[in-house]
Amino acid sequence: ITHAFFIENILMTVPFGILAPLCFRRLRPMWKCVILGGFCSVLTELSQYVTKRGYCEVDDMLTNTIGVFVAAFFYG
C-alpha cells in the first residue's frame, strides 16, 4: 500500500509540471518549474501541519517534486 501512495503522489503533480510551463512562459526553463512545484508542495504540507488536517510528511514533498520534475523533463 505504501508504494501506491508513492506513485499516487508522483502522478498527482504531473499535470502541474505540464500545465505550468504551458500557461506561464517564465516557467519554461525546467528548473524554474521544478522549484515552483516544490515550493507549492512545501506550502501544502505546511498548511496541513498548521491546520491539523491531513498528515505533514517530508516524503510527500519529495514525491510531489519528483512528479513535477518528471513532467517538466518530458515537456521540455
Buried (B, 14 or more C-beta within 10 A) or exposed (E): EEEEEBEEBBEEBBEBBBBBBEEEEEBBEBEBBBBBBBEBBBEBBEEBEEEEEEEBBEEBBBBBBBBBBBBBEEBE
